Amino acid sequence: MNLGFAALGLNPTSSGNTPWIGTGGQFTNEFINSAGEDLVLVIWGVAGSWVNAIQPQVTVSIPANSSQTISFPVGWSGGWAPVFGDSQLNDGQVHDTWGEGTFAPPYSVVDVSREVNMNGRSMSIVTPQCTTDMTTCVFMCQDKSASKCTTGYELVNCASGSQAGAYYGTYDGADSGGCGGMGNSAALQTYFS
């Protein structure tokens, strides 16, 4: 799976300042592999998504038709992506659909982001109140013919109140928001297909 990663993930199995493999956290995410092929889940924190230079917090294999639960500490912010057999890095980042999250009550939020690869594989994230997927509460390039974007993106189909927990706003002139409404704890499911 190397692909040019700086290192494999830290992969802790007990609580701390980074996500850990297993249950017991106030915020958990069951990553479910429905893609029909094995994948490696990659999770990074605020230090950055450039896995060619920064060690990921977690890299764990999820065989086809199985799942892995990860716990997230309160205050964590970062992202995740699947790595398949044909995956590549682009500018040092996993070149596929990303999930992004911040678990900081009362402002916890998750979203699917297609900015890095508009043609990436399908992902959906289900919170207790809200779903973000490839068409709903998703960050996309404003130019739908673009293959990727670092600016000129928008949060699509996520108007506040459009579904319970959906939140739309702007920050520093750019769209922000996603699926919130998680309270002080939440059990999420992320589906790769």
C-alpha positions in Angstrom: 0.0 0.0 0.0 3.0 2.3 0.3 2.2 4.5 -2.8 4.8 7.0 -1.4 3.4 7.4 2.1 5.9 8.9 4.6 5.1 6.0 7.0 2.2 3.8 7.9 -0.2 5.1 10.5 0.4 5.4 14.2 -2.5 3.0 14.7 -3.1 3.4 18.5 -5.5 0.9 20.1 -6.4 3.0 23.2 -7.6 6.5 23.8 -5.3 9.5 23.5 -5.0 12.6 21.4 -5.4 10.9 18.1 -8.1 8.5 16.7 -7.7 4.9 17.9 -8.6 1.5 16.5 -11.6 0.2 18.4 -14.6 1.4 20.4 -15.0 3.4 23.6 -14.8 7.0 22.3 -17.5 9.6 22.6 -17.4 9.8 18.8 -17.1 6.5 16.9 -17.2 5.9 13.1 -17.8 2.4 11.8 -16.1 2.3 8.4 -18.0 -0.2 6.2 -16.4 -1.6 3.1 -19.1 -2.4 0.5 -16.9 -1.8 -2.5 -16.3 -5.4 -3.3 -12.5 -5.2 -2.9 -10.1 -4.8 -0.1 -9.1 -1.3 1.0 -6.9 0.5 3.5 -8.5 3.3 5.5 -6.2 6.3 5.9 -6.9 8.9 8.6 -5.0 12.2 9.1 -5.2 15.1 11.5 -4.8 18.8 11.4 -1.0 18.5 10.6 -2.2 17.8 7.1 -3.4 15.4 4.4 0.0 15.2 2.6 0.7 11.6 3.5 3.8 11.6 1.4 5.4 13.9 4.0 3.3 13.6 7.2 2.7 10.3 9.0 -1.1 9.4 9.0 -2.7 8.8 12.4 -4.3 5.5 11.2 -3.8 3.1 8.3 -5.8 0.0 8.7 -6.9 -2.7 6.3 -10.6 -3.3 5.8 -11.3 -6.4 3.7 -14.2 -6.4 1.3 -17.6 -6.8 3.0 -16.2 -6.1 6.5 -15.9 -3.1 8.7 -13.6 -1.4 11.3 -14.7 0.9 14.1 -12.5 3.9 14.9 -12.9 6.1 18.0 -12.2 9.9 17.8 -11.1 12.0 20.7 -13.1 15.1 21.6 -11.5 18.1 19.9 -10.2 16.1 16.9 -10.3 17.5 13.4 -9.1 16.0 10.2 -10.0 13.6 7.4 -10.0 10.1 5.9 -9.9 8.4 2.6 -9.9 4.8 1.2 -6.9 3.4 -0.6 -7.7 0.7 -3.1 -5.4 -1.5 -5.2 -5.4 1.1 -8.1 -5.2 4.2 -5.9 -2.6 6.9 -6.4 -1.3 10.0 -4.6 -1.7 13.4 -6.3 0.3 16.2 -4.8 1.1 13.9 -1.9 -2.6 13.4 -1.0 -4.8 10.4 -1.5 -6.5 11.0 -4.9 -10.0 9.9 -4.0 -13.1 11.0 -2.3 -12.5 12.3 1.3 -14.5 12.3 4.5 -13.8 15.3 6.7 -14.7 15.7 10.4 -14.4 17.9 13.5 -15.6 16.4 16.8 -15.8 19.4 19.1 -19.2 19.8 20.8 -21.5 21.7 20.1 -19.9 22.4 16.7 -19.2 18.8 15.5 -19.6 18.3 11.8 -18.7 15.8 9.1 -18.9 16.0 5.3 -18.0 14.2 2.1 -15.5 16.2 0.0 -15.1 15.6 -3.8 -12.7 18.5 -4.2 -9.5 16.4 -4.5 -11.1 14.0 -7.1 -14.4 14.9 -8.6 -14.5 11.4 -10.1 -13.6 9.5 -6.9 -15.2 6.5 -5.5 -18.6 6.6 -3.7 -18.7 7.5 0.0 -21.5 8.3 2.4 -21.3 9.3 6.0 -24.4 8.7 8.2 -24.8 10.6 11.5 -27.6 10.1 14.0 -29.6 12.9 12.2 -28.0 13.6 8.8 -26.4 12.0 5.7 -23.6 13.4 3.6 -22.8 11.6 0.4 -21.8 12.2 -3.3 -24.8 14.5 -3.9 -26.0 15.7 -0.5 -24.1 17.9 2.0 -21.0 17.4 -0.2 -18.2 19.8 -1.1 -17.7 19.9 -4.9 -15.9 22.1 -7.4 -18.1 24.9 -8.7 -16.8 24.0 -12.2 -18.4 20.6 -12.6 -16.1 19.8 -15.5 -13.0 20.2 -13.3 -11.3 17.1 -12.1 -10.2 18.7 -8.8 -10.1 22.1 -7.1 -8.4 23.8 -4.2 -10.4 27.0 -4.5 -13.7 27.6 -6.3 -15.7 24.9 -4.3 -19.2 24.9 -2.9 -21.2 22.9 -0.4 -24.1 21.4 -2.4 -27.6 20.4 -1.2 -27.0 21.2 2.4 -29.2 24.1 3.3 -29.8 24.5 7.0 -33.0 22.6 7.8 -33.0 20.6 4.6 -32.5 17.5 6.8 -32.1 17.3 10.6 -28.6 18.3 11.5 -27.7 19.9 8.1 -25.8 23.1 8.4 -24.7 25.6 5.8 -22.7 28.8 6.4 -19.7 30.7 5.2 -16.3 31.3 6.7 -13.8 33.8 5.3 -15.9 34.0 2.1 -16.0 30.3 1.5 -18.8 27.7 2.0 -18.7 25.8 5.3 -20.9 23.3 7.0 -22.1 19.7 6.6 -23.8 17.3 8.9 -23.8 18.4 12.5 -26.3 17.9 15.3 -24.2 15.2 17.0 -24.4 16.6 20.6 -21.7 15.4 23.0 -21.3 12.0 21.4 -22.3 10.2 18.3 -22.0 6.8 16.5 -21.4 7.3 12.8 -21.1 5.0 9.8 -19.0 5.6 6.7 -19.8 3.5 3.7 -17.3 2.9 0.9 -18.8 1.5 -2.3 
